[in-house]
């Protein structure tokens, strides 16, 4: 080997070693699931996704839809007569008795905590009049809340129909919707529940199958497990820390408990839920609108430290009509738009209202008023 060739070879080896020492660009997150998503509850912002819109079999996380429909029916105090069909449903069971009467509320707890398929059928027959009637309600609700890659064929998620599927994204927006209901939150986050036993002196005791809630993760607030041979392991879970609420969904995952904890931990570490816009009076230098305009709700958004520097608020007003708007009551209710931008992307648009007596202006508490005065004195606002 000539001196020149040895020199070239030496340089190549050195270059390869130096490249190996450089920090490698890797994904901050990886999950075992074939389909996954992580969203923030308040804004719905997607913080992580993997095949999030792909249609897949979903197993018992189906029961989130069954539960919220039952809760919204207003019939939780109804006594439900359990049919033979419900009792004969295969898979996980509450071991309901034929013709027993049980409160619908108890059935929903059993549905969510123990994933009772017999409970799902009993709920469906009572609330929907029949399985077919309840499935119609499920698909109606799915369309209403924007689940575009979902079709329900049963209330429990068993693999007894080919046309029963959803996506990680759709299940996330369903859970986000359900979590706005306080009763659903309560049931989803319950670790142990007792229900009367029709044939014994002691109560039925149902312990939640969600190990994140009961054992593994201190920030867990609830969720729903699922498994069938075709769907494999599915999991929806919720978590909250320092005012930030998250929803994670994994479908066909071999390591779902760790998937969810890793997703949550990454988001809690990387994002803060920031109050970008406060409700109430909107500060402006516009001579006509100063002290007379407001927004009717706050806007919060999860942001990284770097993103906080890239948020920009833009305000646009209608040109005042000096002839027609001499009296406040003649001014339109909505007189402008507040646009929230994150870099080059618009993340929210809010109507700006005029205090003309027709629209409801949010009332400040005594302490909020004091805070506003204090900030004005300091020159912050």
C-alpha positions in Angstrom: 0.0 0.0 0.0 1.5 3.4 -1.0 2.0 6.2 1.4 -0.8 8.2 -0.4 -3.3 5.4 0.0 -2.4 4.9 3.6 -2.9 8.6 4.2 -6.3 8.6 2.5 -7.4 5.5 4.5 -6.3 7.1 7.8 -8.3 10.3 7.0 -11.4 8.2 6.2 -11.1 6.3 9.5 -10.7 9.6 11.4 -13.7 11.1 9.6 -15.9 8.1 10.4 -14.9 8.2 14.1 -15.7 11.9 14.3 -19.0 11.4 12.6 -19.8 8.7 15.1 -19.1 11.1 18.0 -21.5 13.8 16.6 -25.0 13.8 18.3 -27.4 11.8 16.2 -30.7 13.2 15.3 -33.3 10.8 16.7 -37.0 11.0 17.4 -37.7 12.2 20.9 -40.5 9.7 21.2 -41.2 6.3 20.0 -44.1 3.9 20.8 -44.8 0.3 20.3 -48.3 1.0 18.9 -49.2 0.8 15.3 -51.4 3.8 15.8 -51.0 6.4 18.4 -51.7 10.0 19.4 -51.3 12.5 22.2 -53.4 15.6 22.5 -54.0 18.3 25.1 -57.5 18.6 26.5 -58.1 22.3 26.6 -57.0 23.2 23.0 -57.0 19.8 21.3 -53.5 20.4 20.1 -51.8 17.3 18.8 -48.5 16.8 20.6 -47.5 13.4 19.0 -49.0 11.2 16.4 -48.2 8.0 14.5 -50.6 6.7 11.9 -53.2 8.7 13.8 -55.9 8.6 11.1 -55.5 5.0 10.0 -58.6 2.9 10.5 -58.1 0.0 12.9 -60.0 -2.4 15.1 -60.3 -0.8 18.5 -61.7 -3.5 20.9 -63.1 -2.3 24.3 -62.1 1.4 24.0 -65.4 1.3 22.0 -67.1 1.5 25.4 -66.1 5.2 25.9 -68.8 5.9 23.3 -71.3 3.5 25.0 -70.6 5.2 28.4 -71.0 8.8 27.2 -74.3 8.1 25.4 -75.7 6.3 28.5 -74.7 9.3 30.7 -76.1 11.8 28.3 -79.4 9.9 28.0 -80.4 11.3 31.4 -81.5 7.8 32.5 -78.7 6.9 35.0 -81.3 6.4 37.7 -83.4 4.0 35.6 -83.6 0.4 36.6 -82.5 -1.9 33.7 -83.9 -5.4 33.3 -81.1 -7.6 32.1 -81.9 -9.7 29.1 -80.8 -13.3 28.3 -79.0 -11.8 25.2 -77.0 -9.5 27.5 -76.1 -12.3 29.9 -74.9 -14.5 27.0 -72.5 -12.0 25.5 -69.0 -13.5 25.3 -65.8 -12.1 26.7 -65.2 -10.0 29.8 -68.3 -10.0 32.0 -69.9 -8.5 35.2 -71.7 -11.9 35.5 -75.1 -10.2 35.4 -78.1 -12.5 36.1 -81.0 -13.1 33.6 -83.9 -10.7 34.4 -82.1 -9.0 37.3 -82.9 -5.3 37.7 -79.9 -3.0 38.1 -79.5 0.7 38.0 -78.1 2.1 34.7 -75.5 4.0 36.6 -74.1 0.8 38.1 -73.9 -0.7 34.6 -71.9 2.2 33.3 -69.4 1.8 36.2 -69.1 -1.9 35.4 -68.7 -1.1 31.7 -65.8 1.3 32.3 -64.0 -0.4 35.2 -64.4 -4.0 34.4 -65.2 -3.8 30.7 -68.3 -5.9 31.0 -69.6 -6.9 27.6 -72.9 -8.1 29.2 -73.2 -4.6 30.7 -72.6 -3.0 27.2 -75.5 -5.0 25.7 -77.8 -4.3 28.7 -77.1 -0.5 28.4 -77.6 -0.6 24.6 -80.9 -2.4 24.8 -82.2 0.0 27.5 -81.0 3.3 26.1 -81.3 2.5 22.4 -84.4 0.2 22.6 -82.3 -2.5 20.8 -78.7 -3.1 19.8 -79.4 -1.7 16.3 -81.0 1.4 17.8 -78.1 2.0 20.1 -75.5 1.5 17.3 -77.4 4.2 15.3 -77.0 6.6 18.3 -73.3 5.7 18.4 -72.7 6.5 14.8 -74.8 9.6 15.0 -72.7 10.9 17.9 -69.5 10.0 16.0 -70.6 12.1 13.1 -71.7 15.0 15.3 -68.3 15.4 17.0 -66.2 14.9 13.8 -65.1 11.3 13.9 -64.4 10.8 10.2 -62.7 7.4 10.2 -65.0 5.6 12.5 -67.9 3.2 12.2 -69.5 1.4 15.1 -71.3 -1.9 14.8 -71.7 -2.9 18.4 -71.5 -1.3 21.9 -68.6 -3.4 23.2 -65.9 -3.7 20.6 -65.9 -7.5 20.1 -64.7 -8.7 16.7 -68.2 -9.8 15.6 -68.5 -7.3 12.8 -66.1 -6.3 10.0 -67.5 -2.8 9.9 -66.4 -1.8 13.4 -63.3 0.4 13.4 -61.9 3.8 14.4 -58.6 5.7 14.5 -56.3 6.9 17.2 -57.3 10.5 16.3 -61.0 9.8 16.4 -60.8 8.1 19.7 -58.8 11.1 21.1 -61.5 13.6 20.1 -64.2 11.3 21.4 -62.4 11.1 24.8 -61.8 14.9 24.7 -65.6 15.3 24.2 -66.4 12.8 26.9 -64.1 14.5 29.4 -66.1 17.7 29.3 -68.8 15.7 31.1 -68.2 15.6 34.9 -70.0 12.3 35.4 -67.9 10.6 32.8 -64.8 12.1 34.4 -65.9 10.7 37.8 -66.6 7.2 36.4 -63.4 7.0 34.3 -61.3 8.0 37.3 -62.8 5.6 39.8 -60.5 2.9 41.1 -63.0 0.7 43.0 -66.8 0.7 42.8 -69.5 -1.2 44.8 -72.8 -2.2 43.4 -75.7 -4.2 45.0 -75.7 -7.9 44.4 -79.2 -9.3 43.7 -78.6 -12.7 45.1 -76.2 -12.2 47.9 -75.9 -10.0 51.1 -72.5 -8.6 50.0 -72.0 -6.0 47.3 -70.3 -6.6 43.9 -66.9 -5.0 44.0 -65.4 -3.8 40.7 -61.8 -2.8 40.5 -60.5 -0.7 37.6 -58.5 -2.6 35.0 -56.5 0.5 34.1 -53.2 -0.1 35.8 -52.0 3.4 35.0 -54.7 4.7 37.3 -54.5 2.1 40.0 -50.7 1.3 40.2 -48.3 2.8 37.7 -48.8 6.5 37.1 -49.5 9.1 39.8 -50.8 11.7 37.3 -53.3 9.3 35.7 -56.9 10.5 35.9 -58.7 7.7 34.0 -59.2 5.9 30.7 -60.2 2.6 29.1 -58.4 -0.6 28.3 -59.2 -3.0 25.4 -58.1 -6.2 23.9 -59.3 -8.7 21.3 -57.3 -11.2 19.2 -57.7 -9.1 16.1 -57.3 -5.6 17.6 -54.6 -6.6 20.0 -54.0 -4.3 23.0 -55.7 -0.9 22.8 -55.7 1.8 25.4 -57.0 5.3 26.0 -55.8 7.1 29.1 -55.9 10.6 30.6 -53.5 12.4 32.8 -53.2 15.8 34.5 -50.3 17.8 36.1 -50.1 21.4 37.0 -53.3 22.4 35.2 -52.3 20.6 31.9 -54.6 17.7 30.9 -53.5 15.2 28.3 -55.2 12.3 26.4 -53.2 9.4 24.9 -54.5 6.7 22.6 -52.6 3.6 21.4 -53.9 0.9 19.1 -52.2 -2.5 18.6 -49.5 -1.9 21.1 -47.2 -4.4 22.7 -46.1 -2.1 25.5 -49.0 0.3 26.0 -48.4 1.1 29.7 -44.9 2.4 29.0 -46.0 4.0 25.7 -48.5 6.2 27.6 -46.2 7.1 30.5 -43.5 8.1 28.1 -45.9 10.2 26.1 -47.2 11.9 29.2 -43.8 12.5 30.7 -42.4 14.0 27.5 -45.4 16.4 27.2 -45.4 17.5 30.8 -41.7 18.2 30.5 -41.8 20.0 27.2 -45.0 22.0 27.3 -46.7 24.6 29.5 -50.4 25.4 29.2 -50.2 29.1 28.6 -53.1 31.6 29.0 -52.5 33.4 25.7 -55.7 35.5 25.9 -57.6 36.5 29.0 -61.3 37.0 28.8 -62.8 40.4 29.5 -61.8 43.9 28.4 -59.4 44.0 25.5 -56.6 46.6 25.7 -56.3 48.8 22.6 -55.1 52.2 21.6 -57.9 52.7 19.0 -59.7 55.9 20.0 -63.2 54.7 19.2 -62.8 51.2 20.8 -60.6 51.9 23.8 -62.3 50.7 27.0 -65.4 49.4 25.0 -64.4 46.1 23.6 -63.9 42.6 25.1 -63.5 38.9 24.3 -66.0 36.5 25.9 -63.6 33.6 26.7 -60.0 32.9 27.5 -57.7 31.0 25.2 -55.1 28.6 26.6 -52.6 26.7 24.5 -49.7 24.3 25.2 -46.4 25.8 24.2 -42.7 24.9 24.5 -40.3 27.6 25.9 -39.2 28.4 22.4 -42.7 28.6 21.0 -43.7 31.2 23.7 -41.4 33.6 21.8 -43.2 33.0 18.5 -46.7 33.8 19.7 -48.2 37.0 18.1 -51.6 38.6 18.6 -53.2 40.5 15.7 -56.3 42.7 16.2 -58.5 43.9 13.3 -61.5 46.2 13.8 -64.4 47.3 11.6 -64.0 50.9 10.5 -66.4 52.9 12.8 -69.4 54.4 11.2 -69.5 57.9 12.8 -73.0 58.6 11.6 -74.8 55.4 12.5 -72.8 54.5 15.6 -73.3 57.7 17.7 -75.3 55.6 20.2 -73.6 52.5 21.7 -76.7 50.4 21.1 -76.3 51.0 17.4 -72.8 49.5 17.3 -72.8 45.9 16.1 -72.2 43.2 18.7 -69.0 41.9 16.9 -66.7 44.6 15.8 -63.4 42.8 15.1 -61.3 39.7 15.3 -58.4 38.7 17.6 -56.1 36.4 15.8 -53.5 34.3 17.6 -50.5 33.2 15.5 -47.8 30.7 16.4 -45.0 31.6 13.9 -46.7 31.5 10.5 -49.6 29.4 11.6 -53.0 30.8 12.9 -54.0 28.7 16.0 -57.1 30.6 17.0 -59.5 33.4 15.9 -61.7 35.1 18.4 -64.6 37.5 17.9 -64.2 41.0 19.5 -67.4 42.2 21.1 -68.5 45.8 21.6 -69.9 46.7 25.0 -73.3 48.0 23.6 -75.5 46.5 26.3 -76.6 43.6 24.0 -73.8 41.2 24.6 -72.8 39.6 27.9 -69.4 41.0 29.0 -67.5 38.7 31.4 -67.6 40.2 34.9 -64.3 40.6 36.8 -64.1 39.5 40.4 -62.9 42.0 43.0 -59.4 40.4 42.9 -59.3 40.5 39.1 -60.2 44.2 39.1 -57.5 44.9 41.7 -55.0 42.9 39.7 -55.9 44.9 36.5 -55.4 48.2 38.4 -52.1 47.1 39.8 -50.8 46.1 36.3 -51.9 49.4 34.9 -50.0 51.2 37.7 -46.9 49.2 36.9 -47.3 50.0 33.2 -47.6 46.3 32.3 -51.0 46.7 30.5 
